[in-house]
């Protein structure tokens, strides 16, 4: 049975009605609890406060509600945030509570991670402190290449009071021991490899995502009739949740359907367990569902780490960062709802400011873009505007200058004609006077 050990539990009211200097509503300090679930992870359960995302005409951004969490050892004064603007903040779920898994519990205690970086180790029997903050606004990019920075523009609730949870010692207590050497692979087992990709008919939450791939020997020979297990993890917690399983066909290919549960970033894993005949293999891909106007109209698949996803609905620009191990190839597949852009010819992709070629296909509701690059850290911008990339002068689009020139030219033509006509009338009048 799970035990809940809390100190200084706090309760707060609904979202405040006041607004800050930015004109954005100021959120209330969140009401939350921390629960020891099992010897795998903790859960931070945040009660969602009333808020409806909206579009801000003055800034051209969609305004959303976000959460952040920070933690520290109970004996320390040093807090560390678990989330940052460039990596993305958790957003409220559609239910009454948003539940976020925190940390990994092992033989020696709890390890807390901030995105992909471990920030804290808490031995069994010690205590750890948590605080939660609510934020309303949007994440924007500041600075310019190569020194991009990201920040939340909006209002924050301020950090909550502290909740402290003890990490109980298992009974009987585990005995730390050196990591065992991995079991030797069967001498005659054949190495295998597996691939994974996705095909989504729509980026909308609740739509079907087809996860496909192929299982083969290392020499490329297809493996037929082998079970494939599919699972997913949320964010960087890597607590794997089973999706289902399938069996490879005569070509060694598998196809398993998954219904994405919410907005956010998911890692999807396809795995084949090994045996005495064949070694096991696994492959992962990352899917990010970007919400806009209370819908998910963008879906990203990549073998890179994708962060800082943002959409500016005024300039119709998607921006994000991709990173990966240098020397390897990276790819991005983007599904863009046709309700956002009706003509794929308007789409342009820029990598670090340079226009990039891409492939595009179409299904009933989306454009599917695919482009590749060499891994390092890159800034990507996808423009959906028809005239994206056209130069401007004094911040004014070229078509404005052209239209203005046409109007001015027409006015000058009319003015010159009028002046000539007037001089003609004056000449006739003068001749008539001379005749008198």
C-alpha positions, 0 to 999 in steps of 0.5 A: 500500500502506498504511504503519503508522508507530508509536512507543511501541506498547503492549500490555496484558492482559485485563480486570482482575477487581478492582472499584472502590468502586462495585462495578463491574468496573475495565477494563484499559488497552486494547491498541490500534494506530493505522494510517495507512490512506490520505489520507482518515483514520486508524484506531484499532484497539482490541482488545476485552477480555472483558466481558459487559454486565449489569443493576445492580439497585442503580442500575437501569442497564445497565452497559456497556463504552465507549472514549474516545480523546484526541489532541494534536500531538506537540510539545504537552502539551495533550490533547483528548478526541474523545468526551464523555458527552453525545454518547455514547462508542464501544462494543465491536464484536462482533468481536475489534477495535473499529475507529474512523475518526479525522480527515480528511486533506486537501491540507494534512494531518490534521484531527481532530474531536471530535464536530462540533468540529475540535480539531487540525490536523496538517500533513504530515510532523508527528506526532500522539499518541493515547491510549485509555481503557476505561470500564465503567459507565453514562451518567447525567444530572446537574443539572436543567433548563436546566443538564443535565450528563452524566457516566459513572458507573463505573470507568475504566482510566486512559489508555494509554501514548502511541502516536505516528504520523507523517503522511507527505507524499504523493509528489509532495507536493500543492500548496496552492492556493485553493479552486476556484470551483464549476463553474457550473450548466448554464444550463437545468438544472432544480432538484430536491429529494429527501426521505428517511425510514426504516421499520424493522420492528424495532430489533434489530441485523441487521433490515431498514431500508427507506429511502424518499423522493421525487425531484421538481423544485422545483415538485413534479413527480415524476421517474421512472426516476432512479437514487438512491444510498444511503450511510451514515456512522458517528457524526460522521466522515462517511466515506460507505460505499455501501449500494446504489442504486435507481430512482424509480418513476412517482411519483418514489418510491424504496425501498432496503433497508439492514441496520443493522450495529451499535449506535450512531448512523448518518447515512444519505444519499440522493443524486441526481447532477446532469447537464445536464438536472437539478441534483443533490440530496441529503438525510440523516437520522440513525438511532440504535440504542440497546442494552439487555439485549444487544439493540437494542430502541429505534431513533431517527430524527430530523432533529435532532442526537440525543445522550446516549441513555439508558434506565433500566430501573427507571423505564422511562424513555428520555432524550435531547437533541435540537438543531437550527437555531432557526426550523426544525422538528424531528421524532423517530420512535422504534421501541420493541420491544413486549417492553419495553412491551405497551400503547402507552397507557402511553407518555408523551412529555415535552419539557423537562418538559412533556407532548407529544402524539404519534402512534403506529402498530403493526407486528408487533414494535414501537410507532412513535412520532412527535412534532414540535417547534420546533428549539433544544436540548430535553431529551426523556423518554419514559416507558413506565411505566403511572403515569408523570407521577402526582405523588408525596408524600414520594417515595411513589407515589399508589397506595401512599398509597391502599392504605395509607388503605384498610388503615388505614380497614379496621383502624379500622372493625374496632377501633371495632366491637370497642370497641363490642362490648366496651362492650356486654359490660361493660354486660350484666355490670354489669346482671347484678351489680346484679340480684344 
